[in-house]
Amino acid sequence: MPANTRRLRTQLETLYTTYNRREYVHPDPLEAVHRFQDPSDQEIVGLLASSLAFGDVRQIVRSVDDVLHRVPRPRHDIMSLSVADLREKFVAFRYRYVSGAELTDLLLSVRRMLRVHGTLGRGFAEGMQRTDSSVLSALVRFVARLREGSRLPKNFLLPDPRRGSACKRLLLYLRWMVRRDDVDVGAWTGVSPCLCSAKLLAPIDTHMYRISRFLGWTDRRAPDLRTALEVTQVLRCVSPEDPIRYDFALTRLGIHGDAQLDTFLRTCLDIAGKSEVRAMDKTGR
């Protein structure tokens, strides 16, 4: 590993030690996943919570709580309630432009996959090949399977990776399910040797995009799928076995205070041999 990469890893490890702790999860939709102990509930709650993870974080948390108030025993309720009862439970649900019909459609898609594969984890892993360098191909298959049998021609909650979407919410879900530490629950641990942390891709939220642009990890003008691939490649050089190990810590850094962020950015620029330190605008420039 080159000296500069080792120095960058040291900085990121310090960041990980500081921020990758349960106390920093709040406020975050991941809180809802931590309320459940059974992996069969965690994987369902994780998919619902990550699918709604757009907009103001406090509104996201309230919307996830609203969903779980309607199905407090996620796996049991989804598998036992009739289609009519599920639709009735969510007929008045709305979060921004997501309707109750879209959410019910996702729940019924989950039920179909559970009936076939037993768990969402096994359903996802079936699409993984040993030769896959990342989860991308399996994610395409996973979304396609969830969309099978849908009554809706389009569902915002299930973005199609083939269209170039960054799929931030789905990649976030995979981080929660595959990795296991103080933050990520690792509900899919042991599901398949093909499904491991080394193959995960970075979920590019606003904070991750700004930091990545500023540090030159990507020069793309939009946080799309190619951006996620470029940022992941940089992080894979630092941590090949777990490239998105630092994702949560980096996003917390973007949220908590300008002083810590400025110090981190200055150090990283120094490691890269860049002397220019400037204010970072909303695009990361």
C-alpha positions in Angstrom: 0.0 0.0 0.0 1.5 3.4 -1.0 2.5 5.7 1.8 -0.2 8.3 1.0 -2.9 5.6 1.0 -1.6 4.4 4.4 -1.8 8.0 5.8 -5.3 8.4 4.4 -6.4 5.1 6.0 -5.0 6.3 9.3 -7.2 9.5 9.0 -10.2 7.5 8.1 -9.7 5.0 10.9 -9.5 7.9 13.4 -12.8 9.2 11.9 -14.3 5.7 12.2 -13.3 5.4 15.9 -14.7 8.8 16.6 -18.1 8.6 14.8 -18.9 5.0 14.0 -20.8 4.5 17.3 -24.5 3.9 18.2 -24.7 7.2 19.9 -24.3 9.0 16.6 -27.1 7.0 14.8 -29.8 9.4 16.0 -31.4 10.9 14.1 -31.4 8.3 11.3 -33.9 5.8 9.8 -31.4 3.1 10.9 -32.7 3.7 14.4 -35.9 1.7 13.5 -33.8 -1.3 12.4 -32.0 -1.4 15.8 -35.3 -1.6 17.6 -35.8 -5.2 16.3 -33.6 -8.1 17.3 -34.8 -10.8 14.9 -33.0 -10.6 11.5 -36.2 -11.6 9.8 -37.7 -8.3 11.0 -34.6 -6.3 10.6 -34.3 -7.0 6.9 -37.9 -5.9 6.3 -37.7 -2.8 8.4 -34.3 -1.9 6.8 -35.8 -2.1 3.3 -38.8 0.1 4.4 -36.6 2.6 6.3 -34.0 3.0 3.5 -36.7 3.2 0.8 -38.1 6.3 2.7 -34.7 7.8 3.3 -35.0 11.0 1.3 -35.8 14.5 2.5 -35.4 15.9 6.0 -34.1 13.2 8.3 -36.6 14.0 11.1 -39.5 13.7 8.7 -38.0 10.4 7.4 -37.9 9.0 11.0 -41.5 10.0 11.6 -42.6 8.4 8.3 -40.8 5.1 9.2 -42.4 5.2 12.7 -45.8 5.7 11.0 -45.2 2.6 8.9 -44.2 0.5 11.8 -47.2 1.7 13.8 -49.4 0.1 11.1 -47.3 -3.1 10.9 -45.7 -3.4 14.4 -44.7 -7.0 13.8 -43.3 -6.6 10.3 -42.7 -10.1 9.1 -45.7 -11.6 10.9 -48.0 -8.8 9.7 -46.8 -8.8 6.1 -47.1 -12.6 5.8 -50.5 -13.0 7.6 -52.6 -10.0 6.6 -54.8 -10.2 3.5 -54.0 -8.0 0.5 -57.2 -6.1 1.3 -56.2 -5.5 4.9 -52.7 -4.3 3.9 -54.1 -1.9 1.4 -56.6 -0.6 4.0 -53.9 -0.1 6.6 -51.9 2.2 4.2 -54.8 3.8 2.3 -54.2 7.1 4.1 -50.4 6.9 4.2 -48.3 9.5 2.5 -44.7 10.7 2.8 -44.0 13.5 0.5 -44.8 12.1 -3.0 -44.9 8.4 -1.9 -48.4 7.1 -1.6 -49.9 4.3 0.4 -50.4 2.4 -2.9 -46.7 2.5 -3.6 -45.8 1.4 0.0 -48.4 -1.4 -0.1 -47.0 -2.5 -3.5 -43.5 -2.8 -1.9 -44.9 -4.8 1.0 -46.6 -7.2 -1.3 -43.4 -7.5 -3.3 -41.5 -8.4 -0.1 -44.1 -11.0 0.7 -43.8 -12.7 -2.7 -40.0 -12.9 -2.3 -40.3 -14.2 1.3 -42.6 -17.0 0.1 -40.1 -18.1 -2.5 -36.8 -17.6 -0.7 -37.7 -17.5 3.0 -35.7 -14.3 3.5 -34.8 -11.2 1.6 -31.2 -12.0 2.2 -31.4 -15.3 0.4 -33.4 -13.7 -2.4 -30.7 -11.2 -2.9 -27.8 -13.7 -2.6 -29.3 -15.9 -5.3 -28.5 -13.1 -7.7 -24.8 -13.0 -6.7 -22.0 -14.8 -8.5 -18.6 -15.6 -7.1 -17.0 -13.7 -10.0 -19.0 -10.5 -9.3 -16.7 -7.7 -8.3 -19.6 -5.8 -6.7 -23.2 -6.1 -5.7 -24.4 -4.2 -8.7 -25.6 -7.1 -10.9 -27.3 -8.8 -8.0 -29.0 -5.5 -7.1 -30.4 -5.3 -10.7 -31.8 -8.8 -10.3 -33.1 -8.1 -6.8 -35.1 -5.0 -7.9 -36.4 -6.9 -11.0 -37.7 -9.7 -8.7 -39.3 -7.3 -6.3 -41.1 -5.7 -9.3 -42.4 -8.9 -10.6 -46.2 -9.1 -10.1 -46.5 -5.4 -9.2 -49.7 -3.7 -10.1 -47.9 -0.4 -10.6 -46.0 0.5 -13.8 -43.5 2.4 -11.7 -42.6 2.6 -8.0 -40.4 5.4 -6.7 -39.4 3.1 -3.8 -37.7 0.7 -6.1 -35.3 2.6 -8.4 -33.8 0.7 -11.4 -30.0 0.6 -11.3 -30.0 0.0 -15.1 -31.2 3.6 -15.6 -28.0 5.0 -14.0 -29.7 5.9 -10.7 -27.2 6.2 -7.8 -29.6 3.9 -5.9 -28.4 5.5 -2.7 -31.2 4.1 -0.6 -30.8 0.5 -1.8 -27.0 0.7 -1.4 -27.6 2.1 2.1 -29.9 -0.9 2.8 -27.2 -3.3 1.7 -24.6 -1.6 4.0 -27.0 -2.1 6.9 -27.7 -5.7 6.1 -24.2 -7.0 5.0 -21.9 -5.2 7.4 -21.9 -5.8 11.2 -20.4 -3.4 13.7 -21.7 -0.9 16.3 -23.8 0.9 13.6 -24.7 -1.7 10.9 -26.8 -4.6 12.1 -25.5 -7.3 9.7 -28.8 -9.1 9.4 -27.5 -11.0 6.4 -24.3 -12.2 8.0 -23.6 -15.7 6.8 -26.3 -15.8 4.1 -23.8 -16.4 1.3 -20.0 -16.3 0.9 -20.6 -14.4 -2.3 -22.3 -11.6 -0.4 -19.6 -9.8 1.6 -18.5 -6.3 2.6 -15.8 -6.2 0.0 -18.4 -6.1 -2.8 -20.5 -3.2 -1.4 -20.8 0.1 -3.1 -20.8 3.6 -1.5 -24.3 5.1 -1.0 -23.8 8.7 -2.2 -25.8 11.1 -0.1 -25.4 14.8 -0.1 -22.6 14.8 2.5 -20.7 12.0 0.9 -21.0 13.6 -2.5 -19.7 17.0 -1.3 -16.7 15.5 0.5 -15.8 13.1 -2.4 -15.9 16.0 -4.9 -13.9 18.3 -2.7 -11.2 15.6 -2.2 -11.1 14.6 -5.8 -12.4 11.1 -5.3 -14.8 12.0 -8.2 -15.2 14.9 -10.6 -18.7 13.9 -11.7 -21.3 16.7 -11.7 -24.1 14.5 -10.4 -24.4 11.9 -7.6 -25.3 9.1 -10.0 -24.3 5.4 -10.2 -21.0 6.2 -11.9 -20.1 8.5 -9.0 -20.8 5.7 -6.6 -18.5 3.4 -8.5 -15.7 6.0 -8.7 -15.9 6.8 -5.0 -16.0 3.1 -4.1 -12.9 2.5 -6.1 -11.0 5.1 -4.1 -12.2 3.6 -0.9 -11.4 0.1 -2.0 -7.7 1.1 -2.4 -7.8 2.2 1.2 -9.8 -0.8 2.6 -10.1 -3.6 0.0 -11.9 -5.9 2.4 -14.5 -3.3 3.4 -14.5 -0.3 1.1 -17.6 1.4 2.7 -16.3 0.9 6.2 -16.0 4.7 6.6 -19.4 5.7 5.0 -21.3 6.3 8.2 -18.4 8.2 9.8 -18.0 10.4 6.7 -21.6 11.3 6.6 -21.7 12.0 10.4 -18.7 14.3 9.8 -20.7 16.2 7.2 -23.5 16.6 9.7 -21.7 17.4 12.9 -19.9 20.7 12.9 -17.7 22.6 10.4 -14.6 22.6 12.5 -14.1 18.8 12.5 -14.9 18.7 8.8 -12.4 21.4 8.0 -9.6 19.7 9.9 -10.3 16.4 8.2 -10.3 18.0 4.7 -7.1 20.0 5.4 -5.3 16.8 6.5 -6.5 14.8 3.4 -5.5 17.6 1.1 -2.1 17.6 2.7 -1.8 13.9 2.3 -2.6 14.3 -1.4 0.0 17.0 -1.8 -2.5 19.8 -2.4 -1.9 23.1 -0.6 -5.2 24.8 -1.6 -7.9 24.8 1.0 -11.1 26.5 0.2 -14.6 26.7 1.4 -16.8 23.8 0.2 -20.1 24.8 -1.5 -23.1 22.6 -1.7 -21.8 20.7 -4.8 -18.4 20.0 -3.1 -16.5 22.4 -5.3 
